Amino acid sequence: MFENTPAPAVLDKLTTTIPFNSSFRYVAQVDNGRCIGCGVCVAYCEANAATIGYGYLSQIDTELCDGCGVCAFECDFEAIAMTASTRWH
């Protein structure tokens, strides 16, 4: 019955990483101090907003970012945070 339900730790990370606020749109932002350039975010980004750029660190194109939060969730180094932006598509 519960075989497809995410573990509680996964649910906690999802709800604390991407709080809901209808006044804003969320975009990914990379912390270059934590990023090791592993490319996991690039592999999971369906919007093609994540790339490996200068210094072999991840970069997020905020114009392409759809705010889904998958990159932040998949990053094992917690180098990506979802930040509120007042600019909409």
C-alpha positions as CSV (number, residue, x, y, z in Angstrom):
1,M,0.0,0.0,0.0
2,F,2.8,2.5,0.9
3,E,5.5,1.1,-1.4
4,N,5.6,4.3,-3.6
5,T,5.5,6.8,-0.7
6,P,8.8,8.7,-0.2
7,A,10.7,8.2,3.0
8,P,10.0,10.8,5.7
9,A,13.5,12.3,5.2
10,V,12.8,12.9,1.6
11,L,9.5,14.6,2.4
12,D,11.2,16.8,5.0
13,K,13.8,17.9,2.4
14,L,11.2,18.6,-0.2
15,T,9.0,20.7,2.2
16,T,11.9,22.6,3.7
17,T,13.8,23.2,0.4
18,I,10.9,24.7,-1.5
19,P,8.4,26.6,0.7
20,F,5.2,27.6,-1.1
21,N,4.4,31.2,-1.6
22,S,2.1,32.3,-4.4
23,S,3.5,35.8,-4.6
24,F,6.9,34.6,-5.9
25,R,8.4,32.3,-8.3
26,Y,11.3,30.2,-7.2
27,V,14.6,29.8,-9.0
28,A,17.7,27.8,-8.3
29,Q,20.8,29.5,-7.0
30,V,24.3,27.8,-6.7
31,D,26.5,28.2,-3.6
32,N,30.0,28.1,-5.3
33,G,31.6,27.4,-1.9
34,R,29.7,24.0,-1.8
35,C,29.6,23.1,-5.5
36,I,32.1,20.5,-6.6
37,G,31.0,20.6,-10.3
38,C,29.8,16.9,-10.3
39,G,27.1,17.7,-12.8
40,V,24.2,16.0,-11.0
41,C,22.1,19.1,-11.3
42,V,22.8,19.2,-15.1
43,A,21.7,15.6,-15.5
44,Y,18.4,16.2,-13.6
45,C,17.5,19.6,-15.0
46,E,14.6,19.1,-17.5
47,A,14.6,22.8,-18.3
48,N,18.3,22.8,-19.4
49,A,18.9,25.7,-17.0
50,A,21.8,24.0,-15.2
51,T,25.3,23.9,-16.9
52,I,28.9,23.4,-15.8
53,G,30.6,26.7,-16.4
54,Y,33.7,28.7,-15.5
55,G,35.8,27.0,-12.9
56,Y,33.9,23.7,-13.5
57,L,31.1,24.9,-11.2
58,S,27.4,24.7,-11.8
59,Q,25.6,27.7,-13.1
60,I,21.9,28.2,-13.3
61,D,20.3,30.3,-16.0
62,T,17.4,32.0,-14.1
63,E,15.6,32.8,-17.4
64,L,15.4,29.0,-18.2
65,C,14.9,27.8,-14.6
66,D,11.3,26.7,-14.0
67,G,11.7,26.5,-10.2
68,C,10.9,22.8,-10.0
69,G,13.6,22.2,-7.3
70,V,14.8,18.9,-8.6
71,C,18.4,20.1,-8.9
72,A,18.4,21.3,-5.2
73,F,16.8,18.0,-4.1
74,E,19.3,15.8,-6.0
75,C,22.4,17.8,-5.0
76,D,24.2,15.7,-2.3
77,F,26.4,18.7,-1.3
78,E,23.4,21.1,-0.7
79,A,25.0,23.5,-3.1
80,I,21.7,24.6,-4.6
81,A,19.0,26.5,-2.9
82,M,15.6,27.6,-4.2
83,T,15.3,31.4,-3.8
84,A,12.3,33.6,-4.3
85,S,12.2,35.8,-7.3
86,T,9.5,38.4,-8.1
87,R,10.2,38.1,-11.9
88,W,7.8,35.8,-13.7
89,H,8.2,34.1,-17.1
